[in-house]
């Protein structure tokens, strides 16, 4: 389980790193133009035969970790904004261009997502789960405003 101080350190590193010109895989995630993504926790893969009883404990654990991580930087950064990813996705479907961060978040999470503005970048942490057979990932993402 990621410790809060490790999360803050990772966020600080990603806030300071320049964005790459092309997609780059890293040991802890990936980076692309306008976006850094770090995987803080990664579950096992799930299979078609796995029922809710196999997935729910992991989802509950990961959501609790995410909630703890969202609460952590409030003293330093203030309370996060909450963006509704369903509204962002709807805008995207209407042809509205999305920044790399919100575009990524819409592809892996749903509902409200925390968002901190840090100078010319945004920071978010969500439980990413792109498909029921894929692993759940507590994801830290830093992207251009």
N, C-alpha and C positions, 0 to 999 in steps of 0.2 A: 504494500500500500504506500503510495507516495506521501512523504511527509510535507507539511506545509512549507517549511523552509526550502526544501528541494524544489517545490513548485515555483516559489518566488524566484529562486536562483535561475531556474529554467526560463521563466518569463523574462527576467532581466537580460539573460543571454540572447533570447530571440528578439527582444526589443532593440538590442544593440547591433545585431547582425545585419549586414546588407542582404537584400534579396538576390537570389541567383537570377541569371538571365534565362535559364532553362530548368526544367524539372530535375530535382536532385534527390535521390533517396539517401536517407541517413539511418544510422543505427536506431535512433529513437523516433523516426517519423520521416518527413519529407519537407522539401521546400520547393517553391516555384516562384515565378515573378509575382511579387506583391503578397506572398503568403509563406509563413513558416508554420508547420504543424509538428507537435511533439506528442508521442503516445506515452501517457503516464502510467496506464494500466491496460493490459490486453488480456481478455478472457480466452478460453478455448473456443474452437469452432463449435457450432451447433449443427445438428443434422435434422433432416425432415422428420425422423422418428422421435426426436426429442420433444417432449411435451412441455407445457408451461411450467410444470414442476421442476424441470431441469433448468429453465431459463430465468424464472422469476427471482430465485435467490441471488443470482449474479447481477441482474438488473437492479435489484434493491440495494445490494452492496455498492455497486458502481454509482448509483444515484446519490447514496449517502456520502460517498467520497467526494463526488462532484459538489454537493451542497457544502461540505466542509471547506473545499478549496475555493468556492465562491465567497464564503464568509471571511476567509483569511486576509485578503488584502484590503478590506474595508478601512482599516486604520490608516494605511498608507495612501490608498487611491480613492477612498470614498466608496459609497454604494454604487454598484454597477447599474447602468441602464438595462432595461429588458427590451430586447427586440423580438417581435413575433415573427418567427421564421415562416409561418404559414402565409403571412402577409407579404413577406419578401419573396417567397416562392410564387405567389399569385402575380406579383409584379413582374417577376422574371418570365412567367408564362405569357404575360401581355407584351413581352418584348423589351421590358426595362432592363438595362444593363446593370449588373450587380458587381460591386467590388469583389476581389478574390475571396476575402474572408467570409462575407455573407453568402456568396455562391457556394463555398465549401460547406459551411454550416447547414445550408438547406439540403445538401446532398447526403448528409449523414445524421442529422438530428431533426427534431420537430418541436413545435410549441415555442415557448419563450426561451431566449438564451441571454445570459448575462454578457454585457459588453462594457469594457472600460476604455475610455479614451486616454491614450498616453501620447501626447504630442501629436505626431503625424501618423500614429498607428492605433489600432484597436486590439484589445486582448479579449479572448473568450475561452471558457472551459465548458465542455459539454460531454455527455455520454454519446459517443458516436456508435450507431448501429445501423449500417446501411442495408442489411438484409438479415432475415431470421436465421440463416445458416452461417453467417459470418460472425466473427468474434465481436464482442462489445469492447469499446475502447474509451477510456477516460482520456479526452483529447484537449490539449492546450493549443490554441491557434492564435497567431499574431498576424495581422494583415494591415495593408495600407488603408487609410481613411478614404 
